Structures are given as C-alpha cells and as structure tokens.
Amino acid sequence: MNTLRKIAVVVAMLATLTACAQDNAPKREFRGAWLHIIGQGQYAKMTTQETQDYLRDQLNKLQEAGVNAVIWQVRPQADAAYISDLEPWSRWLTGEAGKAPDPLWDPLQFMIDECHSRGMELHAWINPYRVTSSEKDEPAPGHIYYKHPEWFLKYADGKIYFDPALPESRDFINLVVRDMITRYDVDAIHMDDYFYPYPVKGAEFPDTASFAKYGAGWGDKSDWRRHNVDMLIEQLHNTIQSTKPWVRFGISPFGIWRNKKNDRNGSETNGLECYDALYADCPKWTAMGWVDYMTPQLYWELEHKAASGLVLSYWWNEHANGRHMYYGQSVRNVMDHRDIPDTLNPTQLNHKIELMRELPNVHGVTWWPGYEVTKNYKGVLDSLQNNQMSTKALCPAVTWIDNVPPEAVRNLRFYKLKTENVLSWDAPVTTDPMQEAVRFVVYAFREDVPIDIDNPRAIIRVTNQTSITLPKLIPPQHKMAPPKTTVYVVTALDRCNNESEACEPVTVRF
C-alpha cells in the first residue's frame, strides 16, 4: 500500500471512529479527573496568586476536555490541604509540614468555588491510614501522632500508618470526615486504593498485638484485617449519611479484586489482589450499600497479559451491585498503546471509551492524572474536546439517595444589552436541602427543531448561577452564522443530580 493510500485509510478510519464516539456520547456520564498534591513539587514553589492562577488554568483545560467532576486531594497523609483544627497543613502545599500558606487561603474552599462556578462537581479525596510518605518523612509538630503514638504502626516500608484495628483510629478518621463535610460543600468524599499498605516482600504488617487484643473469634488474620477495613467503610458511610445525606462516598480500588485461580468469582488475571494484599473487599462495600460509586484503577492496556484492561472492564461491569461504576484510566497507558485488534489507530482512547459506553453498568470514566490531560499528552485533550467528549454531559443521578427532581426554574428572560446578551431566570424556592437547585442546565434549539432536553448537543452551559452571558453574535453574513431565532430552556439540578422539567421557553430573535 503506497503512502497516500495509507494516509487515506487512516483518515477514513479516524473519521468513522470520531463520528461513532460523538454519536454515542450520552447526556449522563461521569467524566472525572484526579488532581493529586502528593509528590507534586510545583505548589510549594508558587505564591498564593500563582497557585490560584495555575489551578484555574487546570480547571479550564479539564472543562475543555469534557470533565465534569474533579477529585481533588485534600488529605494525602493525615494532613490537610484546607483549614483544619484536627490535622496540620500538608507539606505538599507549602514545602513544610504544618506550615500554613502565606498569605492564608483555603485551597479546598477555592476549588469548591471554582468547580461549582463551572458547573463541575468537587470530590474531596482523602487517604485514610497513611501518615508519612517515606522513611525520612516525619509528622508535623502538633500532629495527633505525638498525642497518641499508640494508635500508629511503622511498617517495613518505613512509613507510619494508623493501626486499622483500633476503634480510636476509625473514630478519628470519621471525625476528620465529619468536620470536613460539615464545613465544606463538597459533592463527595473519595478514597483511593491505599488501605492496609502495599506489601513489602517477606515483611508482615506489625499488628500482632492488635490481633491479640481485638482478634478474638477470628481464626484467620486476613479475614480480621478485612473486617477492620469494612468497619471503617461502614462507619464513614453512616457518618456521611447522618451529617449530609446527599454527599456521596466513592472508592477507587486497585484494579484486581481477586484472580480466578484463587476465587471462582475472580477475574481471569494474574496480579496483585486488593482483597488479599490490601485487605479491601471492595465489591462487598457496594453490595452492602456503604459506597455510592467505584472507580477501579484499570490502568493496563486492553491486551495486557497479566491484567487485561478488556477482561477487567467486563469483570467490574458485572460487579457494580447497583451502584455507579466509573472506570479509572491512565492517560499515558491509553495514549501509548495502539488499539486492538491489529489496527492503524495509534491509541486505545476511543476503544476504551466506546467499551465503557457499551457496558450497561458503567457510568463514566476518571482520568489519572488530570495533569496529563491538561498537558494534552499525545493530543488527549484535543481528542476528547473535539471527538469523544465534544458534547457536555451531566453527572449521573444518585437515585438511591434521592430520586425526586427539583421544581422547575421560573421566569426565564432575555436581555439585549449594549455589550452583551444575558439569559436570566429564577431558581425554585425550597427549604429542603435535598431538593435545592444547585446547578442549572441551559439548552438552545433552532426554532424549527422540537425541544428535546434528552439531546446532549443542545446543552450550551452548566452553571451554578441564575444567569449567563450568551456568546457574542456572529455577523449574519458570516457563513457560520447561527439561525436568527433561537429557543432557550433551562432546567435545575439538585444535589443528587436529579433534573427538573424544562421551564417555559423563551424565543430570542437576533
């Protein structure tokens, strides 16, 4: 095949894939991105203004890529990327553990405000047990570690951890979560894959004394450790539900639960198991209703020999247990591997997104890390923005918490001002926080097209405000000029993403 013909084949194939991705893009889809601070040295080098500008730029680029939920790390190692009386400031923000930003600002509140103003959710990401991140790392002065050293254990990796067996450990972690969700309007609490530490070969986790004290009736220490983690997850669920029942609780586990060779219910894989190595029985947590969503870390290529992304996609789909499932994808892995079967498509991006959308129990994707999306690694941002996620999407409704939609917005109106055109409306009034309208969805239709709010292509904005400035009008003679008449409607979203009926439309003639 000559070069020109090869190019023609590639162009035709990519055009077909792009059209498929755009046609299949749903109106409801979780599109998340993890933004971690641990291991990120840039924040300690920035002034407050530089950090805020940097984070705004990250959010703007993620929004361009279609992201509608940001998972922001606020407690990487029993510290705080927010104002807290319980734990010290994180060294990953200022370069020194316990040192507050100067001038003082609150990164969590800043991210909540910035995300919500863009119509995006903010999930507060915590690590439950880890206290230090290396052997040389030390907790900040005043840390709870110094007040209650008996709550902590040091493992062979040199790191300090809360002892998961202790009721005091669970109670303190719950206290931190209760304090956070009481003071901040977060949409969810999120935990990743770090429960009991990743095992060091030949080294037992040093909890023999705890097992002797609390392990009565448990013949198997592994079962007992899993029970300890179960108790934390259940207690956190109860804490969240009793404090702010609309706040979701999500877990991002290691991608393999168990291998089929060790459990007939496991996956056809051959790798580390979160059930046996980290003592995390993740499917149990959704089955028990303790967790609202899972984001398994499916960071392997589709054809990986030991941990096939294809095999694991199907396995997790079958173990959603009626809760939301958002697949965690590594940006570099997705973009570095050619599609399968043998194809000229240079990445697995489209394949993985299409697979996710075809599986009935999968509701979205989360990108690891979000920084690779904003860097446009191998064109990932361009592709998402122009192809796979070119239309806006609303996060899925969490109907097991609440399935009652808010009332419709009222009094939609249009103002044509000298320098801009404004669409404005009144939010529905309620005293029930569960039914409060926290976001609004603006739809635009040609006058000759029926109003259909199920069509994601009609969404022009998701906002937490009750007005928007419409895009500047294109001169009528321009070949890309919109119709002279546009029909707008607005809906309301509550805290669980239930959507109201459309309001009475307003017709605007330019």
Buried (B, 14 or more C-beta within 10 A) or exposed (E): EEEEEEEEEBEEBBEEBBEBBBEEBBBBBBBBBBBBBBEBEEBBEBEBEEBBEBBBEBBEBBBBBBBBBBBBBBBBBBBBBBBBEBBBBBBBBBEEBBBBBEEEBBBBBBBBBBBBEBBBBBBBBBBBBBBBBEEEBBBBEEBBBEEBEEBBBEBBBEBBBBBBBBEBBBBBBBEBBBBBBEBBBBBBBBBBBBBBBBBEEEEEBEBEEBBEEBBEEBEEBEEBBBBBBBBBBBBBBEBBBEBBBBBBBBBBBBBBBBBBEEEEEBBEBBBBBBBBBBBBBBBBBBBBBBBBBBBBBBBBBBBBEEBBBBBBBBBBBEBBBEBBBBBBBBBBBBBBBBBBEEEEBBBBBBBBBBBBBEBEBBBBBBBBBBBBBBBBBBEBBEBBBBBBBBBBBBBBBBEEBBEEBBBBBBEBEBEEEEEEBEBBBEBBEEEEEBBBBBBBBBBBBEEEEEEEBEBBBBBBBBBBBBBBEBEEEEEEEEEEEBBEEBBBBBBBBBBBBBBBEBBEBBEBEB
